[in-house]
Amino acid sequence: MTKVDYSQTIPNNVNLSDDRRLQRALEAWQPAFLNWWDEMGPAESSNYEIFLRTAIDVSAKGWAHFDMVKMPEYRWGIFLGDKEENRKIGFGAHKGEDVWQEVPGEYRAELRRLIVTQGDTEPASVEQQRILGRTCPSLYDLRSLFQINVEEGRHLWAMVYLLHAYFGRDGREEAEEMLMRHSGDEDKPRILEAFNVPTTDWLSFFMFTYFQDRDGKFQLSSLAESGFDPLSRTCNFMLTEEAHHMFVGDSGVGRVVQRSIELIKENDTLDIRQFGGIDLATLQKWINFHFSICLDLFGQEKSTNAANFYNMGLKGRFQEMKIDDDHKLDGEVYRVPEIRDNKVIFSEVGALTSINERLRNDYRDDCQKGIDRWNKMLTKAGIDFQIKLPHSAFHRNIGTFADINADINGNLISKSEWDKNVDNWIPTAADRAFVESLMVPVLEVGKTAGWISPPARGIQGMDTDFEYVKFH
């Protein structure tokens, strides 16, 4: 088991002190990161003491080390999962060959592109959530936000390490650029559009951690299959932390549903806005919006780039080794959507070029599991309302559905029909203003805002009324 060396300026389990040139380069980047954190990280939080988890090794036990920490003193570091001896490339043209410990020269540009795109999402989410702490529904939730923030910062460190260690000057320049782009910036926005949308309310935060972080799970899982072993080991450890982010989203939305159920039952009406609750129709709009923009993160349905990444052995499919095929996809087909005669139909295309669509479908299936749990809560309470994921054609900006209008059931409609109905499907300015009106901070120990149920249990054996954040 590789321990994390906390005696170093940059905690790590990659023997950074053995490579003085790399260590100096990363130590030169570190002040820029800290400046970015101070300017773009969680607002007004530098003096708070927070019950944070910090990794001390890459095992499950070592990962779950908790203590009260001030965020500027948090020890961001570089952690790779343990090396698997005799690991082989599991897919593509190099299937069966030894994994690479160095970047294959012929795939250098493609591999760097994958790392930069993934890395750019990490600081973006911190920037998107910068002001959320001001309106936290409880200290428990505030602590969850800060835990996610510091881990997204550490995920940035993971990608920056790979760029510095394996891509020379180009990598160093890319690492610098990650701190120069900013979410929503008109001149230098983040690479992926979903990471340029501000997260200004906690309902959006819980949707973000349910939907956007779930995209992170699927992208990281695909990269964890990579034939480039340092990237694979990095992503395997990141997935451990990503699971917590999705838990925050899943449990957060579930707590909103629970509180809505309570208010509906108490007042015998679905119209619970007047009682300070988030009505189910509004919740559905937030789901429609976040799910649809996340579908775009997977790219085109038919993609030469995705095919090349797979064939090169750089990025696999979700749970590649559990799929029963030759892992080369020669002659294999997969169904993708197309528009024909003003309808959505499906046709079979080469499985290699439809890698993105398969990953998007896996993602949709995983998202549905939470929807099913929340619907069971509604059914058990006797409430005649079912939450649903919108059709994949709804509200899309990339791929087959980018230039059409479709309703939430996937029926193609005219622009005038879209304009007439869109306010029923995605949040309006008035919807957002209402939700933001509920965002009044609750900072008293053990108390929770009225629009969300308290957490079912505390963190790491602590009570729900533990002082998870101390203000100074």
Residue, then its C-alpha position, 0 to 999 in steps of 0.5 A: m500500500t502506497k502511503v501519502d508523504y505529508s512531510q512534503t510541500i506537496p503531499n503525494n504517493v508518487n515519490l515526488s522527491d525522487d524527481r527534483r525537476l518535476q518537484r520544482a515545477l509543481e512547487a512553482w505551479q502551487p502558488a498559482f493554484l493557491n491564488w486561484w483558490d483564494e480568488m475563485g474558490p468558496a467565498e468568505s471561507s478562509n477562516y472556517e474550520i471544517f470537518l473534512r476528510t483527507a487521504i493518508d493513503v489510497s486504501a478505503k481506511g486511509w482515504a477516510h481520515f477526518d479532522m477539523v481543518k481550515m481550507p487554506e491549510y488543506r493538504w492538496g496532493i497527488f495520489l495514484g491508486d496502487k500499481e497492478e502488476n502485469r496489467k495488460i491493455g484490455f481493448g483496442a488495437h493494442k489489446g493484450e499488450d503491456v500497459w504503458q508507463e510512459v506516453p506513447g509518442e504517436y498518441r501524445a496529442e490525443l492523450r493530452r487532450l483527454i487529460v486537459t478536458q477532464g482536468d478543466t471540469e474540476p476547477a470549473s465546478v468549484e467556480q460554479q459553486r463559489i457563492l453557495g456557502r452563503t445560503c447553506p440549508s444546514l452546517y451539514d450541507l455546508r460541510s458537504l459543499f466544502q468537502i466536494n470543493v477541496e476534492e475537486g481541487r485535488h482532482l485538478w492536482a491529479m491531472v496537473y501532475l500528469l501534464h507536468a510529469y509526462f508532457g514537458r513544456d506543453g503540459r506545463e502550459e496546459a496546467e497554467e491555462m487551467l487556472m486562466r480559464h474561468s466558468g462563464d467567462e466571456d473571453k476564456p470560458r471552460i471547455l465544456e458548456a455545462f461547466n459554464v452554467p452558474t450554480t446559484d441555489w442549493l437545488s441546482f447544487f444537488m442536481f449538479t452533484y447528482f447529474q454532472d458528477r455522475d457524468g464525471k463517474f462515467q468519464l473517469s471510469s472510461l479513462a480508468e480503463s486506459g492503457f496509459d497506466p498513470l492515468s488509469r491509476t489516477c482515475n481509479f482513486m478519483l472515483t473513490e471521491e466522486a462516489h461521495h459527490m454523487f451521494v451528496g446529490d442523491s441524498g440531497v434530492g431525496r431530502v427535497v422530495q421527502r420535505s415536499i411529501e411532508l408539506i403536501k400531506e400536511n396541507d393536502t395540496l401539490d401547490i406547496r410553494q405558499f408553504g415554503g416548499i419546492d413543488l414537484a413540478t418545479l423539481q421536475k423542471w430542474i431535472n429536465f434542465h440538468f439531465s439534458i445539458c449533461l447528455d451533451l457532455f458525452g459528445q456526438e452520437k457518431s464520433t471518429n474521435a471516440a473511435n480513435f481513442y478506443n482503438m488507440g487504447l486510451k479511453g475504454r467503455f464503462q466497465e469494459m472488462k464486464i462487456d462480453d465481446d472481443h473488445k476490438l469491436d471489429g464488425e460489431v454494431y450499436r443502435v444510435p438515434e437519427i431523425r427521419d421523416n420528422k421522427v426519431i428512429f434508430s439505426e445500426v452503425g459501427a460500434l466503434t464509432s458509437i462509443n459515445e452513445r453507448l456511454r450516454n445510454d449507460y449514464r441514462d440507466d444509472c440516472q434512472k436508479g435515483i428517479d426510481r427511488w424518489n418515485k417509490m417515496l412518492t408512491k409510498a406516500g400516496i402522492d399521484f405524481q411521478i418524476k421522469l427523465p426527459h427524452s434524450a432529444f429534449h433540449r440538446n445542443i450537440g449531436t443529432f438533436a442539436d438543431i431540432n425542437a423536441d418535447i420531453n417525450g421526444n416528439l419533434i415539434s415546431k419552434s412555435e410549439w417549443d416557445k409556447n411550452v418551454d416554460n412548462w419544461i425548464p426553469t423560468a426566471a420566475d422559477r429561479a427567483f422563487v427557489e432563490s427566495l428559499m435560500v436563506p442560510v441556516l447556521e445554527v447547529g443541528k437546524t435545517a432549512g424548511w424546504i429540505s428534510p434534515p439528513a438521516r444520519g451524520i458524517q463519520g459517526m457524528d450526530t446530525d447536530f455536530e458542529y461540522v463548520k466552526f466560524h471564526 
